[in-house]
Every structure is written in structure tokens, then in C-alpha cells.
Amino acid sequence: KQREAEEEERKRKLEEEAQIKEEAAAKKKEREAKKKVSKKERKAFRAACQVHGNFSLDGADLGQRLEDVDYLCLALSVEKLCELRKSIENCEGSAARDVFLKWVKTLREEELKKDEILKSKSESSGKAEVRVWTVEQRQLLVKAVKLYPPGTIDRYEVIAEFINSHAAAESEKKVGSEVITQIKLLQSADSALKDQVNRTAFQRFDKEHMSKSDVATAAAAEHEPTQRYDLQPWTGEEQKLLEEALKAFPASTPDRWDRIAEKLARRTKKECVQRCKELAKLVQVKRARKT
């Protein structure tokens, strides 16, 4: 009887394990299907935006418009993104741009309201005290902002938890309201520098580096999701290093972008490609308006 009971228990566990595996496989299949649909819709949305020049008026605001496109792709559900895409496709010229900008404004206002509510709650609980951020915590903040984009549930609390779990044990713990404040401080401090660097960078880029191979590289990267790194704008020194690397490693160089990225300490291969892609777009818009 004991053996029979043990055998029955063994069979029961095997059945439970099989059921768990089956459920896990079904969930995985469902996630992959949703991911495929989401990827397809984002690609279609980006294509619809490109038809309208990403809603840039004169090329000067192209960088911001590209950020807006990425923001909507990350923040909107597949259904909402599809709704917006269809609205854009049914409009022409300035009407499409108005629709696009209205969605961006509405979504950002909603996010701002949520931030204010979170900040108010933190202040009322006595957690909004401004405390010192270590260099390590700022680096973790930059990384977390990339890992948890707009649209992430309880985004700022999640970012705070990421920082707290990865920072040195003696570091002061951070909360969501502090994350919001620190992000805004870093963004405001860097915005003027970023604008200045971008203006001068694409002018030099046009004259010195827009070879046919670089245009082709930018076009080839077009299908890749654009990633923005608002807390790490390109400095003048980094732009200079990028330009020197482009000269040092022409298009025929094996693993060209890997070697270029090696010359920029805090930039990845993707960030270097993305930077050239953005500048190439600005140059193309400028050239198109001259013809």
C-alpha cells in the first residue's frame, strides 16, 4: 500500500509538472504573439510618421519630433497606437501634424499629472526631503531610465527600487519623488548643452562626414527602434571624438561601428549609429529644402 501511495504521488507530481509546463508554454506563446503584433504596429506607425517627415517643420525640430515618435511607441498600447496611426493616415499635411502633436501633448500632460500626484503623496508622507545623490546612484538612474521607459507601471518607484537594489549598501535609499526631481534636474541642466551641440554638430557633419556610405548606414538602421538617452546628451567633446572616429574608420573597416564605439567611453555601438542616423536625417532635410 505504501508503494502504491508513493506511485500515485509520483504520478500526481508528474501530471502537475506537465500542466505547469503546458500553461507556461501557452503563456509564452501568447506573449510572443502580442510582441509580434506590437512590433508590427510600431513599425507601421513609424512608417506613417515618416510619410509626413516625422512632422518636422524645417528640420530644426526633427530631433524633438523623433523623440515624440519614440515616446508614443513606448507609452501607448497597441490599440491606441493603431488608432493614432489610422487618424494620421486619414489626414494630410498640417492636419496630420496637429493630430500627432495633440496626442503627444495629451499623453505628456497625463503623465505630468501622475507625477504631481506621486510627488504630493511623497511630500505628505515626509519622503520628499532632498538628499544627496552619489555618482553611482546617478549612473544607475541613467541606466534605469533606459530599462524602464515611459509607460512602465509605477515607473518612478520601479526606477527607485532598481537604484536601491544596485547601489552600495551604505547609500541612502531613494523614492519615486526623488527620482522625478533628479531626472528633471539632469534634463534641465543638459538641455541647453544638447541643443548647442546638436546645432553645430550637424553642420560639421554635413560638410565632413556625409559620404554615400554613411547615408546608406543611416538608411539601413532606419528599421531599428530608435532609442533616446535624454539624460546623456552628446557633449561637444563626444561629438569631436565621433567625427575623428568616422574619419579613422571608413566604411570599409571591419566591425566599423564597434571600433568607433571603443573611442567613446560612455557610448555604445547603437548610440553611435543612432547619433549618425539623426544627423544624417537633419542633413537630408536641409539638402532637400535647398533643391
C-alpha positions in Angstrom: 0.0 0.0 0.0 2.8 2.4 0.8 4.4 1.7 -2.7 1.0 2.3 -4.3 0.6 5.6 -2.5 4.1 6.6 -3.4 3.5 5.7 -7.1 0.2 7.7 -7.1 2.0 10.7 -5.5 4.7 10.4 -8.2 2.2 10.4 -11.0 0.3 13.3 -9.4 3.5 15.4 -9.3 4.3 14.4 -12.9 0.9 15.5 -14.0 1.2 18.8 -12.1 4.6 19.5 -13.7 3.3 18.7 -17.1 0.3 21.0 -16.6 2.6 23.8 -15.3 4.9 23.4 -18.3 1.9 23.4 -20.7 0.5 26.6 -19.1 3.9 28.2 -19.2 4.3 27.3 -22.9 0.8 28.7 -23.6 1.6 32.0 -21.8 4.9 32.2 -23.7 3.2 31.7 -27.0 0.7 34.4 -26.1 3.4 36.8 -25.1 5.3 36.2 -28.3 2.2 36.7 -30.4 1.4 40.0 -28.6 5.1 41.1 -29.0 4.9 40.3 -32.7 1.7 42.3 -33.1 3.2 45.2 -31.1 6.4 45.2 -33.2 4.4 45.2 -36.4 2.1 48.1 -35.3 5.1 50.2 -34.1 6.8 49.7 -37.5 3.6 50.7 -39.3 3.3 53.8 -37.0 6.9 54.8 -37.7 6.3 54.4 -41.4 3.2 56.6 -41.2 5.1 59.3 -39.4 8.0 59.2 -42.0 5.5 59.8 -44.8 4.9 63.2 -43.1 8.6 63.8 -42.4 8.1 62.9 -38.8 6.1 66.1 -38.5 9.2 68.3 -38.6 8.6 71.8 -40.0 12.1 72.8 -41.0 14.5 70.2 -39.7 15.4 72.2 -36.7 12.9 70.4 -34.5 13.4 66.9 -36.1 15.2 65.6 -33.0 12.3 66.5 -30.7 9.8 65.0 -33.2 11.7 61.8 -33.3 11.6 61.7 -29.5 7.9 62.2 -29.6 7.5 59.3 -32.1 9.5 57.0 -29.7 7.6 58.3 -26.7 4.2 57.4 -28.3 5.5 53.9 -29.4 6.5 53.2 -25.8 3.7 54.8 -23.9 0.7 53.8 -26.0 -1.0 50.4 -26.1 -1.1 48.6 -29.4 -4.8 49.5 -29.8 -4.2 53.2 -29.1 -1.2 53.3 -31.4 -3.3 51.7 -34.2 -6.0 54.3 -33.6 -3.5 57.2 -33.8 -1.9 55.7 -36.9 -5.2 55.4 -38.7 -6.1 59.0 -37.8 -2.7 60.2 -39.2 -3.2 58.2 -42.4 -6.6 59.8 -42.9 -5.2 63.3 -42.7 -3.0 65.4 -44.9 -0.3 67.9 -44.3 -0.7 70.1 -41.3 -3.8 68.3 -40.2 -1.8 65.1 -39.6 0.8 67.1 -37.7 -1.9 68.7 -35.5 -3.3 65.2 -34.7 0.2 63.9 -33.8 1.1 66.8 -31.6 -2.3 66.7 -29.8 -1.7 63.1 -28.8 1.8 63.9 -27.6 0.6 66.9 -25.6 -2.3 65.0 -24.0 -0.2 62.0 -23.1 2.6 64.1 -21.5 0.0 66.1 -19.6 -1.5 62.9 -18.2 2.0 61.7 -17.2 2.7 65.0 -15.6 -0.5 64.8 -13.5 0.5 61.3 -12.3 4.0 62.6 -11.4 2.4 65.5 -9.4 0.1 63.1 -7.6 3.1 60.9 -6.7 5.1 63.8 -5.6 2.2 65.1 -3.5 1.8 61.8 -1.8 5.5 61.5 -1.1 5.6 65.0 0.3 2.6 64.4 2.6 4.4 61.3 3.9 7.5 63.2 4.6 9.6 61.4 2.0 10.2 64.4 -0.4 13.3 65.5 1.5 16.1 66.5 -0.9 19.1 64.3 -0.3 22.5 63.9 -1.9 22.9 61.6 -4.9 26.1 59.8 -5.3 27.9 59.4 -8.6 27.0 55.7 -8.6 23.3 56.5 -8.0 23.2 58.9 -10.9 24.8 56.3 -13.2 22.2 53.8 -12.0 19.5 56.3 -12.7 20.6 56.8 -16.3 20.6 53.0 -16.8 17.2 52.6 -15.2 15.6 55.3 -17.3 16.7 53.3 -20.4 15.5 50.0 -18.9 12.1 51.3 -17.7 10.7 53.7 -20.4 7.6 55.9 -20.2 4.5 53.7 -19.9 6.1 51.3 -17.3 3.6 50.8 -14.5 4.8 52.7 -11.4 7.8 53.8 -13.4 9.5 56.0 -10.9 9.0 53.7 -8.0 10.4 50.9 -10.1 13.4 53.0 -11.0 13.9 53.9 -7.3 13.8 50.2 -6.4 16.4 49.4 -9.1 18.8 52.1 -7.8 18.3 51.0 -4.2 19.0 47.3 -5.0 22.1 48.0 -7.1 23.8 50.9 -5.2 26.3 50.4 -2.4 24.7 49.3 0.9 25.6 52.5 2.7 23.9 54.7 0.1 20.7 56.5 1.1 17.6 54.9 -0.2 15.6 56.8 -2.9 11.9 57.1 -3.5 9.9 57.9 -6.6 9.5 61.6 -5.9 13.3 61.9 -5.6 13.8 60.1 -8.9 11.4 62.6 -10.7 13.2 65.6 -9.2 16.6 64.2 -10.1 15.6 63.4 -13.7 14.2 66.9 -14.2 17.4 68.5 -12.7 19.6 66.5 -15.1 17.4 67.2 -18.1 17.2 70.9 -17.5 21.0 71.2 -16.9 21.7 69.3 -20.1 19.1 70.7 -22.4 21.0 73.9 -23.4 24.2 72.0 -23.9 22.4 69.4 -26.0 20.7 72.0 -28.3 24.0 73.8 -28.8 25.9 70.6 -29.6 23.2 69.4 -32.0 23.1 72.6 -33.9 26.9 72.8 -34.5 27.3 69.1 -34.9 25.1 68.5 -37.9 26.6 71.5 -39.7 30.1 70.0 -39.5 28.7 66.5 -40.2 27.1 67.8 -43.4 30.4 69.1 -44.7 32.8 66.5 -43.5 31.1 63.1 -43.0 28.0 62.7 -45.1 29.5 60.2 -47.6 27.3 57.9 -49.5 28.3 55.0 -47.3 27.2 57.0 -44.2 23.8 57.8 -45.7 23.4 54.1 -46.5 24.3 53.2 -43.0 21.7 55.6 -41.6 19.1 54.2 -44.0 19.9 50.6 -43.1 19.4 51.5 -39.4 16.0 53.0 -40.1 14.1 49.8 -39.3 15.7 49.6 -35.9 13.7 51.0 -32.9 15.0 54.5 -32.1 16.3 54.9 -28.5 16.7 58.2 -26.9 19.0 58.9 -24.0 17.8 62.2 -22.6 20.0 62.1 -19.5 23.1 61.6 -21.6 23.1 64.3 -24.3 26.1 64.4 -26.7 28.7 66.8 -25.5 31.0 68.8 -27.8 33.9 66.6 -26.8 32.0 63.4 -27.7 30.9 64.8 -31.0 34.5 65.6 -31.8 35.6 62.1 -30.9 32.8 60.7 -33.0 33.9 62.7 -36.0 37.5 61.7 -35.6 36.5 58.1 -35.3 34.4 58.3 -38.5 37.5 59.6 -40.3 39.8 57.0 -38.8 37.5 54.1 -39.6 35.9 54.4 -43.1 33.0 52.3 -44.3 35.4 49.5 -45.5 36.7 48.9 -41.9 35.6 45.5 -40.5 33.4 45.9 -37.4 33.5 49.6 -38.1 30.9 50.7 -35.5 32.4 48.5 -32.8 35.7 50.2 -33.3 34.1 53.7 -33.4 32.3 53.0 -30.1 35.6 52.0 -28.5 36.7 55.6 -28.9 33.8 56.9 -26.9 33.9 55.7 -23.3 30.3 56.1 -22.3 28.7 55.4 -25.7 27.6 52.0 -27.1 27.7 50.9 -30.7 23.9 51.5 -31.1 24.2 55.0 -29.7 26.9 55.9 -32.2 24.9 54.6 -35.1 21.8 56.4 -33.8 23.7 59.7 -33.5 24.9 59.4 -37.1 21.4 58.4 -38.2 19.9 61.5 -36.6 22.5 63.9 -38.0 22.1 62.3 -41.4 18.3 62.9 -41.3 18.9 66.6 -40.4 21.3 67.0 -43.3 19.0 65.3 -45.7 16.1 67.5 -44.7 18.3 70.6 -45.1 19.6 69.5 -48.5 16.1 68.7 -49.7 14.9 72.2 -48.8 17.7 73.7 -50.8 16.8 71.8 -54.0 
